[in-house]
Amino acid sequence: MEIDELIATANRIRRRDLQAVFDAGAGHIGGEMSVIDILTTLYFHTMNIDPSIPLSPNRDRLVLSKGHTACALYVTLAEKGFIPKEEISTFLKPHSRLNGHPNRVKVPGVETNTGPLGHGLPVSVGMAKAAKLDNASWRTFVITGDGEMQEGSNWEAIMCAAHLQLDNLTLIIDHNKLQQGASLADTNNVAPLVPKLAAFGWAVEEVDGHDMAQLRMALDADAITIGKPKCIIAHTHKGHPISFMSDNVMWHHGVPNAEQYNSAMAELLEAAQ
Amino acid sequence: MNAPVDMTNLHDCRDAFSKTLEALAGANDDIVTVCNDSVGSSKMSGFREKFPQRLINVGIAEQNMVGVAAGLANGGKIPFVCCASPFLTGRALEQIKADVAYSQTNVKLCGISSGLAYGDLGPTHHSIEDFAWIRALPNITIVAPTDSTETAAATRWAAHHDGAVFLRLSRVGVPDILPENHRFVAGKADRLNEGDDVTIIANGVLTHRALLAAQLLSQRGISARVLNMATVRPIDSGEIIAAAEETGAIITCEEHTVFGGLGSAVAEVVVQSCPVPMKFLGVPGIFAPTGSANFLLDEFGMSPQGIADSATVLMKKRASA
């Protein structure tokens, strides 16, 4: 997909996400806005997936380890055709399959149930190893939050992936520098992430996580280093690009009131022009 | 009364497990093992020799180990996670909940050296909470085989079953008590001794002790039914209700705390369907003192004599009720 189409798609996903969170009165809008450009690039440019065969053995896998931003994944899956677009209006409603964290058994396109942090990367290591055992060419992508990198299980998986030389595995860290209650720096500063991942034997690249051209290039198969898993540190902004949400920790799981919703929607519509 | 239990020839069920798994892996390329530096303690050296690419040793990292297994299952593999039970079920419990049970992945969790097997290494290494922890999770079949024959049969069943399994294995020597042609059926108890005065329900390393207790009771003129309840979830409600109705008293023996394990699972059926007096034998809610597994089982009242005495007391209690 061309860059301008990717940008337009991400804008559409943001608007639907904003509306879903507003309607549901809950969600994790800050982290959803920060991850949507990454999700859009993966689903509409990078990944080999077919919504009509969601369990095709040779599909690429995407694990959204920061599962609390499920709404962004649901909207992306709907936009791609995995689930009906009209179903997004059921987000968080009783008995909806679209609950606050994604469920692989209920929602086609979801690969593993995430929610507790630090789970997606180990599971992704297993997926990538399975492909290696079969000499298969499908790739595994996993998105974690930067605060999530405080979970020790991630570092177990980081060691393991390097040891197993899983160059078919790509970790994208949504590095928005804010976690639930405060900044990453003020909580337990795992940054800088580049030297840490490099020291653990990974190929590391930094990108602007809202620049589709940079994301597209970094995610392409020819950007792989043979024998090394890849980590893309995507520098993002929580709440991006909504002016009053961007880089503001109160929007981790803040819910806009009607006035804020209208103002945010107007900004997104203007950006779509 | 069945043939007497032959205590002269004891087997470490890990041998039957590893031998069976190697045979299964020889017939199915998708079977892999995932270890945490536990190749030796799980007796997986032979597997590694035969299938070096298919043994994934993640090192001492149990959370990653279970996550990796779930990912392998997503990629079409049938992973057997081989790890000391206390660390598998304790350290990686949230991975078992989210990545295996809730995600419904085809992962076989093999808790090696479970229960009190590590004996004098102490309570950190005892796995006497695993039934309770795993039993609280949907979508996992829990099996504690009692001898080499049942271990092999349950391992074969697990490989062919499409779903998560917790296979609770021991290293403590046990006699062969099931016939060689024994067919393992998940969720079905084996009635190893007929009786109508009292029922003893056990599994794992305790079933042969229950049979020995039944022999002692027989000498006292008491006819004890013995059930080998290898599957703890789903539990065989039918056989439990029959035991309650036909024998009127049930004693459970488990290599586990009495909180939340086999006794609790049996009681959940009994109190809702056919209340009768019960006695729970197991670890009585404490961290065990120093001692070997067999010493500790005796210490907690689960020698054949201890079980028989508890059964006698239970019957007196019922008579005076």
Interface residues (C-beta under 8 A of the other chain):
Chain A: P57 R61 N103 R104 V105 E111 T112 N113 T114 G115 P116 G118 H119 L121 P122 V123 S124 V125 G126 M127 A128 K129 A130 A131 L133 D134 T140 G152 S153 E156 A157 M159 C160 H163 L164
Chain B: V32 Q53 R54 I56 V58 G59 A61 Q63 N64 M65 V66 G67 V68 A69 A70 G71 L72 A73 N74 G75 G76 K77 P79 E94 Q95 A98 D99 Y102 S103 Q104 T105
